[in-house]
């Protein structure tokens, strides 16, 4: 994953509050070195506040209660129609917990009123405007219940660095019946998908958990004679889900992709932000961006959708050189080998043309401390003919994904899927995939609810599944 400081130097016009921000230390030891400065915290072993944790499903049952986070910067921008399309699509009677900046409270309340939701079903929780919130409500915790008494929890990881989102769970605990707790583990909600008797965890955060456990002054100590891997699995069972089988999603070895690549196309030169949004063992940093849980089929086998950049390129007649399509194929094959029914769907890896730099400026940046990842790309550009005065155009890449949707496989409320759409303006070519995804879900027996334009969310490396948190699901 690209250094955020270098990325911002090269792509100053990139949207703020990308879902990957605050995550630059993932699968490195640097973030653990930072933890040394909080050694008092590390000396305290976190104790679980519940007895039999069970994660809230990603697909099963009616969506009865959901959490959103609406910061003022998002409300006052042009993201509002997409948020409102989700609020309007969710059925009347749904319960909402809504974190928001105090300055936009009335506007947020009006959104729910305009959609016909009763004020009695909307719990508004104001936070001071100086708290740096994002709209990625999915990630700073996982949602679960204690099967002993049915109480609800937001279980937080040991550390979450993105803006002020680590304050959300405590605010929810202060104002609702949902409790907050913390685990000595590294995870984010978007890297978890919860099925029937299993749950998926992206391998990146399992690797980070192992790194945490192996460091001096870790929050918990691996028992003598036990492997860190086995102990980590015990901790995930104890703190996150007691009954379900944990299945890791990812490659066996780190993915071989550089952060920056120098490219010549015809007479033009480009600096590609090749690894933007990629994980270490995952083709995208969160598995909810490329996997959708559908549910058991008539044969009893659980069906999942796995995104495919190759299918998108075939539909659109495009070429995505850094899409890692073979990694998605490998994950699909692994899931099939484990007994899942796997269906493939298009997933777009799209470029955005950015600022132009002289090669001499890129050379200067690559010599600065922390920007060394740029050096190999600069050499590539020089080898292909670029001189100090040659113009180099930045090409930033992001994922446009329909897998990041809301699935409701319910006896009570029917089989519904809430799908983001992208076929607008400069991305009007994506209408074809909007239609293809609608047909795919209809063929799976679902009623698609087509949501608004989520292109600006995708440019920040997230879509609709990222802006909500399931709190309660029915039958």
Helices and strands as residue ranges (DSSP letters): H 4-10, H 30-35, G 36-38, H 39-42, E 53-55, E 63-70, H 72-75, H 80-89, E 95-101, G 102-104, H 105-114, G 119-121, E 122-127, E 142-146, E 152-156, G 165-167, H 168-175, E 179-182, G 189-191, E 192-194, E 198-202, H 203-214, H 228-239, E 245-249, E 260-265, E 268-273, G 287-289, E 291-296, E 302-308, H 309-316, H 325-337, E 341-358, H 359-366, G 372-374, H 375-383, E 391-401, E 406-410, E 414-421, G 425-430, H 431-443, E 447-453, H 455-458, G 465-467, E 468-473
